[in-house]
Amino acid sequence: MATKIVPLVMAGGSGTRLWPLSRDTMPKQFIPLLDDGLSTFQATLQRLADPAFGPPIVITNNDFRFIAAEQMLALGINGEIVLEPERRDSAAAIAVGLVMAEKRDSDAICVALASDHVVADAEAFRQDCKRAAGLAASGLIMTLGIKPTNPSTAYGYLAPGEALPEPGASRLARFVEKPKLDLAQQYLADGYLWNSGNFLFSAGTMREELARHAPAVLSAAEAAVGRAKRDLDFLRLDPESFGRATKISIDYAVMERTSHAGMLAASFDWSDVGSWDSIHAIKPQDDNGNVLEGPAVALDTRRSLIRSEEMLTTVVGLDDVVVVSTRDAVLVASMSAAGKVKTLVELMKAEGRPEASEHLRIYRPWGWYQRIDIGSRFQVKHIHVNEGGQLSLQKHFHRAEHWVVVTGTAEVTLDGTVRFVHENESVYLPIGCTHRLKNPGKIGLELIEVQVGSYTGEDDIIRIEDIYARN
């Protein structure tokens, strides 16, 4: 095709079914799940590194903006990062994406992708997209269907209709949401495919269908883009306009209602890695059907997933279980109940447990910090500052801080005076002083921070200057 396909990459979800690995502060799309060291977000972008595709439009939210930018930079990929003021589901995200794509090309062909899926054959994926794009140019909204391996109740299903000229393609006779088991078995027998959530369409066709079936979503997206503002390298959608969008998926808003839907049977293996049982299914397994990752040992255990970040985790005499151990939380579940982890997270949030949403390691645009210990009048943190990274110029009203450099060199600004602190040296920051930390070196800066005071919460930070434009 002469026109490049415009990727709309949706990267704003929370992925709570993979708790405790995936949490609101660092969801699954930004975490390496496979052995290649890439996050699924990066793998998605890498699949699009082909002349047939244009620069991606990444739709995410404010909390993930620097993570997305950093992971794109690591791959050398340039693209637009659009920030949603709030989550309004996939219809609003796709509407924003098509409005952005039309600014590039009024006849744009778009591919809308979730950023948290795993595709085994990138070249097959690209070829399928190119084939579907040709049909999308004729006015169809194409979805890539996956041949089911079992009567799953976790996916929507696609019923094939009238055959189209492209091999493996047909009109979509019926688009159905996640069924109960008896219906899933019937769908499997009738040749239905799974809905992968990958859609290809012309911006014009999707615009017409949104205007017909979900006009509030389209008008809100147009206004949000029209009133958007630049913030560093990001585009912030207008909050008031975007907030008027109906919270609805593209499946409900368009795909179940349109008469212009088509489907193409995908030629690649696919997983939405939506729960721990799906992770187990795509990972290499030992002779007992177990997946063991990290310091993990299993005895008389079969068909199980045992993953540990750093603590030795052992399982004896259990079959079909999921055991995931992180620095601050442990999940133990039967494999058959893996899909209920989301409900568990909702329960923990209702109880006010911070572990439900926050990792022990908190990522910032300059690096990360991890709490080591906390008490009534103190807190100890491990801080990592990336090369060239710097914290805001700030002060605290309720705590003093001690910084001890472990690795690298710190450039410390203290009440207007700049000094360099080297390995095995420390600096004291009294309550109320104006201070900033910067890594001027070529390697990561590691330090231990000891806070002492009547209050050590993160909201006791008054930012005076910040290169990352945070409040």
Buried (B, 14 or more C-beta within 10 A) or exposed (E): EEBBBBBBBBBBBBBBBBBBBBBBBBBBBBBEBBEEEBBBBBBBBBBBEBEBBBBBBBBBBBBBBBBBBEBBEEBEBEBBBBBBBBEBBBBBBBBBBBBBBBEBBEEBBBBBBBBBBBBEBBEBBBBBBBBBBBBBBEEBBBBBBBBBEEBBBBBBBBBBBEEBEBEBBBBBEBBBEEBEEEBBBEBBEEEBBBBBBBBBBBBBBBBBBBEEBBEBBBBBBBBBBEBBEEBEEBBBBBEEBBBBBBEBBBBBBBBBBBEBBBBBBBBBBBBBBBBBBBBBBBBEBEEBBBBBBBBBEBEEBBBBBBBBBEEEBEBEEBBBBBBBBBEBBEBEBBBEBBBEBBEBBEEBBEEEEEBBBBBBBBBBBBBBBBBEEEEEEEBBBBBBBBEEBBBBBBBBEBBBBBBBBEEBBBBBBBEEEEEBBEBEBEBEBEBEBBBBBBBBBEEBBBBBBBBBBEEBEEEBBEEEEBBBEEE
